[in-house]
Amino acid sequence: MTKIANTQYPFVAWVIDCAADDPKGVERLQEVIDVTFTESGGRTTVSLNAIARGPSDEAAAMLRGMDKGWAQTVDRLGIHLRK
């Protein structure tokens, strides 16, 4: 991924605006990721909302794998946090 803009609001949210380029540097996919952290009863809940778009067949292939990719990322985060 390239062109990452990361806005952080400590202990509340991250907003990440990023793009994926092809090997020639042409932008193929644009994504905005909103990660929000809320605390209740000594536990933290992480909410993730990702919106992505791109006009090419390559972007469509990336989008088809997005849900699975995010699920794997969140699973790995959970394993790390339990250590």
N, C-alpha and C positions, 0 to 999 in steps of 0.2 A: 504494500500500500504506500501511497505517496500523498502529499498535500494534506497532512493531518493538522487540524486546528483543535486544540484541546482546551476547553474552558473548565476550570475546577472551582467548585464552591465547597470549601472544606467541610467534610462530615455531612454534606447534604446531597450533592449531585456532581456528576461529570457529564459534560456534553462534548461529544467528539464528532467532528465533521471531517470526513476523510474520503479519499477517492482511490480507486485502483486503476492503474495505467497498464496498457499492454507493453510489450518489449520495445515498441517504437516511441513510447511516451505519450500515446494518445489515451485520454481518459475514457474508460469503458464503464465504470460503475461509480456512482456517488452514494455515500451513506452518511446518515446522521444517527448517532447512537446516544441515547439519553439513559444514564445510569443514576438511579436515585436510591439513597440509603435512608431508611427510617428506623428509629429505635423505639422499642416498646418492651417494657418489663425486663430490661437487661439483655434483650436479644435484638439483633439487627436484621432487617429485611432488605434485600437488594431487589429492586425492580429494574428491568431492562427493556427498553423499547428501541428497536432499530428500524429505520426506514431507509430503503435502498431503491435505487432506480438506475436504469441504463438502457439505451436504445438498441444495443447490438445483441446478436445471438450469443456472444461471449458473456455479456452481462446476464442474459437469461439463464445461462448455465450456472453462473455464480449464484444467482438468486435462488435457484432450485436447491442448492446445497446450504443455504444460509441458516435455515432452522436447525439442521443437524449440527452444523458447525458451532452455532451458539449454544446448543444443548451440551455439546462436548466441553466447551469452554467453561460453562457454568458448573458442570460436574467436576472438572479439574479444580476450579476455585473452591468448591465445597470440600473436596479431599484435602486441599492445602490448609483451609481454615480449621479443619478438625484436628490437625496435627498438634 
